[in-house]
Amino acid sequence: MKTVAVLGCGNMAQALVKGWASESLLKHYCYTPSRTRAEILAREVRGEVLENLDSINHFDVYVIACKPQQISELAQELRGKISKGALVISLLAGVTTERLSELLEHKFILRVMPNTPSMIGKGVSALYYTQNVDTDTKNFWQERFSQTGLSVVFDNEEKIDVISPFSGSGPAYIFEFARIFIEKMSDMGIDKETAHKMIVQTFVGASELMAHSNESPETLRNNVTSKKGMTYEALEVFKNSNLTNIFSTAIDSAYQRGKELSKN
């Protein structure tokens, strides 16, 4: 059994650790400065809580899941304490493996951009390994990530930055669209509980159809759209409001923020 120190227990860390928890190959030790989230996550995955970072030099794996802006401070506490040969799994958006390696004085790193559906086995994770990580370690962790959904390994780290605003942040966009639909349906007289159920199933059904269809999203959209019908009129509003440009601008803004985080 591999021992895993989970340093930071936010939403992304929770998504992955909960996705791994069904297996008996990993034992999780959770840490947050306030203990609150660490205690909750440890309880949910049958792990333990780390009281402090004084004696952490015996773990097989270290999951670094603090906020990117906090990594310099955390690295000061970890430097020299990470066990030799251990794998560091970084969930830090925008922080390169080169920078993390310098901060931690450690060279075995897996950088990951997961997303929150990983906690139910429906996630997407983009992976990048530093060249020092051996094949057996890669195979072991790719199997673990396959338990949380789709995992894709890249040999160019810059692709992780490109992907992050899409699959990493993507669920938040979907949840926001769902929120807007639910509120609008409720405003038009449908009770909120019914609206919630119907919109959630609409998103689930559309996603499942897209996943199982050989047709493109554009074709699937057109299959729903009759000329001058209700769907057509809604899509015309999207088009005239330049929805494509809104999406493109939003993605570019998220991407640039990731670049800024890498410099902090």
C-alpha positions as CSV (number, residue, x, y, z in Angstrom):
1,M,0.0,0.0,0.0
2,K,1.3,3.5,-1.0
3,T,1.0,6.3,1.5
4,V,-0.2,9.6,0.2
5,A,0.1,13.0,1.9
6,V,-2.7,15.2,0.6
7,L,-1.5,18.8,1.3
8,G,-4.6,20.9,0.7
9,C,-8.1,19.5,0.6
10,G,-10.0,21.8,-1.7
11,N,-12.4,20.8,-4.4
12,M,-9.9,19.4,-6.9
13,A,-8.0,17.4,-4.3
14,Q,-11.3,16.0,-2.9
15,A,-12.4,15.1,-6.4
16,L,-9.3,13.0,-7.1
17,V,-8.9,11.5,-3.6
18,K,-12.6,10.4,-3.5
19,G,-12.1,8.9,-6.9
20,W,-9.2,6.9,-5.6
21,A,-10.8,5.9,-2.3
22,S,-12.5,2.8,-3.6
23,E,-9.2,1.1,-4.0
24,S,-7.1,-0.4,-1.1
25,L,-3.8,0.4,-2.8
26,L,-3.6,3.9,-1.2
27,K,-3.7,5.3,2.3
28,H,-4.4,9.0,2.5
29,Y,-3.1,11.4,5.1
30,C,-4.8,14.8,4.8
31,Y,-3.5,18.2,5.8
32,T,-4.9,21.7,5.9
33,P,-3.7,24.4,8.3
34,S,-7.2,24.8,9.9
35,R,-7.8,21.0,10.0
36,T,-11.4,21.4,9.1
37,R,-11.4,20.2,5.5
38,A,-8.7,17.7,6.3
39,E,-10.8,16.1,8.9
40,I,-13.8,15.9,6.5
41,L,-11.9,14.4,3.6
42,A,-10.0,12.0,5.9
43,R,-13.3,10.7,7.3
44,E,-14.8,10.3,3.9
45,V,-11.9,8.3,2.4
46,R,-11.0,6.4,5.7
47,G,-7.7,8.2,5.9
48,E,-6.0,10.1,8.7
49,V,-5.3,13.7,9.5
50,L,-1.8,15.2,9.5
51,E,-1.4,17.4,12.6
52,N,1.5,19.4,11.1
53,L,4.2,19.2,8.5
54,D,7.1,18.5,10.9
55,S,7.4,14.8,10.1
56,I,6.4,14.1,6.6
57,N,9.6,12.6,5.2
58,H,8.2,9.0,5.0
59,F,5.4,9.2,2.4
60,D,5.4,7.6,-1.0
61,V,3.4,10.3,-2.7
62,Y,2.7,14.0,-2.0
63,V,-0.3,15.7,-3.5
64,I,0.3,19.4,-3.6
65,A,-3.2,21.0,-3.7
66,C,-2.9,24.4,-2.1
67,K,-3.8,27.6,-4.0
68,P,-1.1,28.4,-6.5
69,Q,-0.5,31.7,-4.7
70,Q,0.4,29.8,-1.6
71,I,3.0,27.4,-3.1
72,S,6.1,29.5,-2.2
73,E,5.1,29.6,1.5
74,L,4.2,25.9,1.5
75,A,7.5,25.0,-0.3
76,Q,9.5,26.6,2.5
77,E,7.9,24.1,5.0
78,L,8.4,21.1,2.6
79,R,11.8,21.7,1.3
80,G,14.2,19.0,2.4
81,K,11.4,17.0,4.0
82,I,10.0,15.1,0.9
83,S,11.3,11.6,0.9
84,K,13.8,10.7,-1.7
85,G,12.3,9.1,-4.8
86,A,8.7,10.0,-3.8
87,L,6.3,11.3,-6.5
88,V,5.0,14.8,-6.1
89,I,1.6,15.2,-7.8
90,S,0.9,18.8,-8.4
91,L,-2.7,20.2,-8.9
92,L,-1.5,23.8,-9.0
93,A,-3.0,25.6,-11.9
94,G,-0.4,27.6,-13.9
95,V,2.6,26.4,-11.8
96,T,5.2,24.6,-14.0
97,T,7.1,21.5,-13.0
98,E,10.4,23.4,-13.4
99,R,9.3,26.0,-10.9
100,L,7.9,23.5,-8.5
101,S,11.1,21.4,-8.8
102,E,13.2,24.4,-7.9
103,L,10.9,25.4,-4.9
104,L,10.8,21.9,-3.5
105,E,14.3,20.7,-4.6
106,H,12.7,17.6,-5.9
107,K,12.7,16.2,-9.5
108,F,10.0,13.5,-9.6
109,I,6.8,15.3,-10.5
110,L,3.5,14.6,-12.1
111,R,1.5,17.7,-13.0
112,V,-2.2,17.2,-13.3
113,M,-5.2,19.3,-14.3
114,P,-8.2,17.3,-13.2
115,N,-11.8,18.4,-12.9
116,T,-14.5,17.9,-10.2
117,P,-16.5,15.2,-11.9
118,S,-13.5,13.0,-11.1
119,M,-15.1,12.2,-7.7
120,I,-17.8,10.2,-9.5
121,G,-15.6,8.6,-12.1
122,K,-16.7,11.0,-14.9
123,G,-13.8,13.4,-14.8
124,V,-11.1,14.5,-17.3
125,S,-7.5,14.7,-16.2
126,A,-4.6,16.0,-18.2
127,L,-1.2,14.6,-17.1
128,Y,2.4,15.6,-17.6
129,Y,5.4,13.7,-16.1
130,T,8.9,15.0,-15.7
131,Q,11.4,12.9,-17.5
132,N,12.8,11.5,-14.2
133,V,9.6,9.5,-13.5
134,D,10.0,5.9,-14.3
135,T,7.7,3.7,-16.4
136,D,6.3,1.6,-13.6
137,T,5.3,4.8,-11.6
138,K,3.6,6.2,-14.7
139,N,1.7,3.0,-15.3
140,F,0.6,2.8,-11.7
141,W,-0.8,6.4,-11.6
142,Q,-2.3,6.2,-15.1
143,E,-4.3,3.3,-13.8
144,R,-5.4,5.3,-10.7
145,F,-6.5,8.3,-12.9
146,S,-8.4,5.9,-15.2
147,Q,-10.6,5.2,-12.2
148,T,-11.6,8.8,-12.1
149,G,-12.6,9.2,-15.7
150,L,-10.7,10.0,-18.9
151,S,-7.0,10.7,-18.5
152,V,-4.7,12.0,-21.2
153,V,-0.9,12.1,-20.9
154,F,0.9,14.9,-22.7
155,D,4.7,15.1,-23.5
156,N,4.5,18.9,-23.8
157,E,3.8,20.7,-20.5
158,E,2.5,23.8,-22.3
159,K,-0.5,21.8,-23.4
160,I,-1.6,21.5,-19.7
161,D,-1.9,25.3,-19.6
162,V,-4.0,25.3,-22.8
163,I,-6.3,22.6,-21.6
164,S,-6.9,24.0,-18.1
165,P,-9.5,26.6,-19.1
166,F,-11.4,24.0,-21.0
167,S,-11.6,20.7,-19.1
168,G,-10.4,22.0,-15.8
169,S,-12.7,25.0,-15.6
170,G,-15.3,23.6,-17.9
171,P,-17.6,22.1,-15.3
172,A,-18.1,25.6,-13.8
173,Y,-19.3,26.9,-17.1
174,I,-21.8,24.0,-17.4
175,F,-23.0,24.6,-13.8
176,E,-23.5,28.3,-14.6
177,F,-25.6,27.6,-17.7
178,A,-27.7,25.2,-15.6
179,R,-28.2,27.8,-12.9
180,I,-29.4,30.3,-15.5
181,F,-31.8,27.8,-17.1
182,I,-33.2,26.8,-13.7
183,E,-33.7,30.4,-12.6
184,K,-35.4,31.3,-15.9
185,M,-37.7,28.3,-15.8
186,S,-38.6,29.1,-12.2
187,D,-39.3,32.7,-13.1
188,M,-41.7,31.5,-15.8
189,G,-43.8,29.6,-13.3
190,I,-42.2,26.1,-12.9
191,D,-41.4,25.2,-9.3
192,K,-37.7,25.3,-8.6
193,E,-37.4,21.6,-7.6
194,T,-39.0,20.5,-10.9
195,A,-36.9,23.0,-12.8
196,H,-33.8,21.6,-11.3
197,K,-34.6,18.0,-12.1
198,M,-35.5,18.8,-15.7
199,I,-32.5,20.9,-16.4
200,V,-30.1,18.5,-14.8
201,Q,-31.5,15.7,-16.9
202,T,-31.4,17.8,-20.0
203,F,-27.7,18.3,-19.5
204,V,-27.1,14.7,-18.7
205,G,-29.1,13.4,-21.6
206,A,-27.5,15.8,-24.1
207,S,-24.0,14.8,-22.9
208,E,-24.8,11.1,-23.0
209,L,-26.2,11.5,-26.6
210,M,-23.1,13.4,-27.7
211,A,-20.8,10.8,-26.1
212,H,-22.6,7.9,-27.8
213,S,-23.2,9.6,-31.2
214,N,-20.9,9.5,-34.2
215,E,-22.3,12.9,-35.3
216,S,-20.6,16.2,-34.5
217,P,-22.0,18.6,-31.9
218,E,-22.9,20.9,-34.7
219,T,-25.0,18.2,-36.4
220,L,-26.6,17.2,-33.2
221,R,-27.5,20.9,-32.7
222,N,-29.0,21.1,-36.1
223,N,-31.0,17.9,-35.5
224,V,-32.9,19.8,-32.8
225,T,-33.3,23.0,-34.9
226,S,-36.3,23.5,-37.3
227,K,-36.1,26.6,-39.5
228,K,-38.0,29.5,-37.9
229,G,-38.9,27.2,-34.9
230,M,-38.3,27.9,-31.2
231,T,-34.8,26.5,-31.0
232,Y,-33.9,28.4,-34.2
233,E,-35.0,31.7,-32.6
234,A,-33.0,31.1,-29.4
235,L,-29.9,30.2,-31.4
236,E,-30.3,33.3,-33.5
237,V,-30.2,35.4,-30.3
238,F,-27.0,33.6,-29.3
239,K,-25.6,34.3,-32.8
240,N,-26.6,37.9,-32.8
241,S,-25.1,38.4,-29.3
242,N,-21.9,36.9,-30.6
243,L,-21.9,34.0,-28.1
244,T,-18.8,32.5,-29.9
245,N,-16.8,35.6,-29.2
246,I,-18.0,35.7,-25.6
247,F,-16.8,32.1,-25.1
248,S,-13.5,32.8,-26.9
249,T,-12.8,35.9,-24.7
250,A,-13.7,34.0,-21.5
251,I,-11.3,31.2,-22.4
252,D,-8.5,33.6,-23.3
253,S,-9.0,35.4,-20.0
254,A,-8.8,32.2,-18.0
255,Y,-5.7,31.1,-20.0
256,Q,-3.9,34.4,-19.3
257,R,-4.7,34.2,-15.6
258,G,-3.0,30.8,-15.6
259,K,0.0,32.4,-17.1
260,E,0.0,35.1,-14.5
261,L,-0.2,32.4,-11.7
262,S,2.9,30.7,-13.1
263,K,4.9,33.9,-12.6
264,N,3.8,34.6,-9.0
